Amino acid sequence: MSTFRPGCRVSSFGYHHGPAPSADLVMDVRHSLRNPANNPVMVHMTGLDAEVAAHVLATPGATGVVVRTAAWVRGLLADTPAERWRRVDVAIGCAGGRHRSVALAEALADALRTTGTPTEVVHRDVDRPVVAT
């Protein structure tokens, strides 16, 4: 008999493409992380590209946000009876949903998976056109 383990869904999105998805925690990173869209080399890449992810995560405080958010999710899952949480949803938004939110969502998912938290990632707007910011 298997034991149900609640997990986490991390979603990235762009505010220019619609409202945030429904989530237990919505993070707006439009003004807190370096924007690769301002770099002509990275503008047409996404947060799934290593160069973009490294650029975003090199923003002072970015890795701390990942660590603290992962700890919050793990704490919530650990301190709440499993029947109350099927999944914790975290939505991370930037302007276009291609760079910053994607990189941070992937970093958060990696941090959660590393500690054994079942985690899925959804990138709502990663394939949309680059938006002017």
Order of alpha helices (4+ residues) and beta strands (2+ residues): beta-beta-alpha-alpha-beta-alpha-beta
